[in-house]
Amino acid sequence: MPPLRDVINRHGLSANKALGQNFLFDAQLLDRIARVPGDLAGQDVFEVGPGPGGLTRALLKAGAKVTAVERDRRCIPALAELGEAFPGMLRVIEGDALEVDAPALFAQRPHIASNLPYNVGTALTVGWLSADWAPWWASLTLMFQKEVAERIVAAPGTDAYGRLAVLAQWRSTARIAMPVHRSAFTPPPKVMSAVVHIVPADEPPGVKFKVLEKLTAAAFGQRRKMLRQSLKAVPRAGEAAEAVGIDPTRRAETVSVDEFVELARALS
C-alpha cells in the first residue's frame, strides 16, 4: 500500500472542519489503536468516519472485516482503492452514521473502532451506551478529545465526573487506552486526544435505564446543590435515597455509580 499521505495528495483530500475531520498518518500509532480491542482476525468491525482510511488500513491489516460509514463522498474513491487491496474485507457505506441502522448490518456483534468526528462523537457514543442490553456491539475503541475521554472514565469526587461517567460505567468498564498528542493529527486540533476502550458487563438486575437517566439528569443538572434539592424533580427520589443510605445533604459528584444504580433500583 502507498503511504497515506500519497493517497491523500493524489485524491486532493483535506480535512473538512465542518465534518469534524482530523486525519491520522502515523502508521505505528494506527496499528496500536487497532490492537486495543484484542485479536481482530476474522472479526467484524464497524468504523464511523474513516476519511481516507488510515485506521481502516490498520484494522484490515489486523485481519478484521470492516464496515465503514463515510458521509464525505470525496473520500469514497480512496476507500475503494483500499477495498481492492483487501478483497472482500471492506464494505463502505456512504451516509450519515447518525441515520444508519448499524445493528442491521451485522449477523454477529461487531467491535466498534473509530477516530470519531469530533462534532458527532459524543452523540454516537451515548446512543451506543443507551441501547438495549445486551448491546449489539462487542466493544468500543474510540478516539475523543481528552476532556471527553476523561469524563467517560471519571471517578466520583472529580470535576469530570457526571452523567457521561455514570452512563459509561453502570453496565460497562471504561478505560483510557492511550493518550494521543495533538501533533499526531493533520491539521492539529487545538486540544489533546485520547483513545477510550469500553467493554460491556452484565446489566445490574432490577434497574430500568430510563429511571437512571432521569436521576442523573436531575442530580447533575443542579450538581452544586444538595440531593434533597436537585432530586425534587424525580418523584420519591428523596425518600428512596434515604432508604438506601444516601445522605440527602450530599452532592451529585460524590455519589458513586453503584449508589446511583441502587437508587435507580429502589425507584424501578
N, C-alpha and C positions, 0 to 999 in steps of 0.2 A: 504493500500500500504506500502511496506517496505521502510525504509529510502533510499534516492537516493544514498547515499554513499555505502550502502549494494548492491544495484543493480550494481553499477559501479565495485565494488570489485568482485562480483560474475561473471560478464562477462569479467573481466580482462581489463577494459577500462582505457585509459589515454588520456589526451588532446593531440591532434596532432597539433604541431606548424605549420606545413606546410599547414594545413587546417584552420588556424586562430582560433583554438578552445580554449576556456576558459570556464570551467564548473562552474555553479552556484549551490550551495547546499542549501542556506538559504531559507527554505520553506516560511517564512513570507515575505521575500523580493520578492520572485517569485509571491506570491499571490498579493502583492501590485502592481507589474508590470501588472499582469493580470487584475487588476481593472482600470487601466489607461484609456482604451477605453470606459469605462462605462459598463452597463449591457450586458454581452455576452451570457446570457441564450438563447439557440436556434439559436445563430448567427454563421455564417461561419467565420472561422479564418484561414488565411494562415500563416504558420510558415516556416522560412528558417533555416536550420542547427539546428535541435532540439537536436542533440547529444544524450545523454542518456535520455533526456525527462524531464528535470527539469521544464522549463517554460511550456512545453506541459502538464504536470501534473496539473499545476496551471490553465491553460486555460480550461482543461477538467473539473476540479473541479468547475470552474465558469459557467459551462453549455454550453461551446462552442463546436461546431462541427469543429474539427481541421483537416486540410490537411497540412501535413508536408513533406518537401522535404529534404532528407538527402543523401549526397554523400558518407559518411563514412559507409561502409557496416558493420563494427564492431558494430555499434550502432543499427542495424536493429532488432536483437533479443530482446534487451531491450525495444525498442519501440513496438514490437509485444506483449510483456507482458502487456504493458500499454494499448494497444488496447483491450486485453482480459478483463482488469479491467473496461474498459468503452466501453461496446459493442456498435458497430455501430456509435461511436462518433469520431473515429480516423482513418484517411486514410494516409498511409505512402507511399511516392513515392521515390524510390531510384534513385538519379540522381543529376545533377548539376543545381542549381536554375537559373544560367545564361542562361541555354539552355531550361528549361522547359517553355512551353506555359501556364503560370499561369492563365491568364484570361479565357482560355478554360476549366478550371477545375471547374468553378463555374457558377451556374444558377443565383445567385444574388451576389451583391457586398460584398466581404468579408472584414473584418478587417485584416490588416497585423500586426502581432506581432512577434518579433523575437529578440533574443540575437544574432545579426548578426555576422557571422565570420568576423573578422577584415580585412581579405585580400580581401573581395568582398563587404563589407558593403556599401561603398560609390558608387560603380558602380551600385549595385542593386537599391539603393535609387534614384540616378539620372535617371535611367531607369523608375522607377515608377513615378517620378515627371515630366518626359518629355513625358509621354504617352498622347494620345489624351484625350481631356476633353469633357464631364465629365469622370473622371477616373473610372477604373474598380474596384477600392478599396474604402472602406468607410472611413478608417482612417489608419494611420501608427503609430505604437508604437514600437520604435526601439532602441536598445542599441548600442551606439557608444563610441569610445574613446572620452573623454571630449573635446579635441581640435576640433574634427569634429562636435560634438554637438553644440559647441559654434559658429562654422562657419555657421551652419544651421540657428540659431536664431539671428545672429549678426545684430546690428543696424548700420546705416551709421555713418562714422566717427570713427569707431573702427578698430583695426588691423585685427580682424577676419572677417570683412565684405568683401564679394567678390561674385563671380559668384554663389556659392552654396547658399548663403543667398537670392539672387535675385530669383534663381530658385525655392527655397522652399517657398518664401513668396509672389510671384507676383499673385498667384491664390490659396494660401493656408494660413492657420495660423499655426505657428510652435512655440512650447514652450518646454523648458526643464521640464519634469515632475518630475524628481528626479535625484540627483547625486548618483553614486554607487562607493563605495570605492574599490580600487584595491584588498584589503584583502578579499572581498566577493567571489573572483574567485579562482578556482584551475586549473592550477597554477596561482598565482597572476601575472597579466600583469605589465609592467613597468610603465603604466600610469593609471590615474583615468578614470572613465567612467561616462556616463550619459544616461538616457532614454529620448528620444525625442518623443513628440506626435505631429502629423501633421494631420490637418483636411482640406479637400478641401473646397474652397469657389467658388463663381461664377467666371467664366473666364472673365476678362475685355474685353468688346466688341471692335472689330476693331483692335485687336493686333494679329499678327502672331508670334507664338513661335520661328520659325526659325530666324525671324528678331531680336527678343530679344536676342536670343542665340548669333548671330553674334555681336550685340552691346556689350554685356557683355564680350565676348571673346576678342574683340578689346580693350575695356576700361580697363579691369583688366589685360590683357596681358602686358600692359605697365602702371601699376597703379600709378607709381610715376611721370608720365608725364601728362601734361595738356590735357584735352579732345580734344582741337584743333589739337593736335599731335596724340594721341592714336586712335582717331576715323577716321583718314585718310583712314584706311583700309576698311571702310564701306562707299560706295558712298552716297553722300548727307547728311551724318550723321551730319557733322559740321553745315551746314545750318539749318537742322531740329532742332538741339539743340538750336540754337539762336531763331528759330521761336517759340519754346515752352517755352522760357525764361530761358534756362540753360546756364549760363555763360561758354564760352569755355575755360576760364582760370582755371576752377575748375578741380579737380582730381576725378577719378572714385569712390574712397572710400567716397566722400562727396555727391554723387548723390543717392537720396533715391530710394527705389523700385518703388514708384509711379512715380517718374520722369523718370526712365528707361522705365516704361510702357508707359508714354506719348510720349517719344521719339520713342519707337517702333511703337506706333500707328501712329505717323506722317509719318514714313517710310513704314508702311504697306498699 
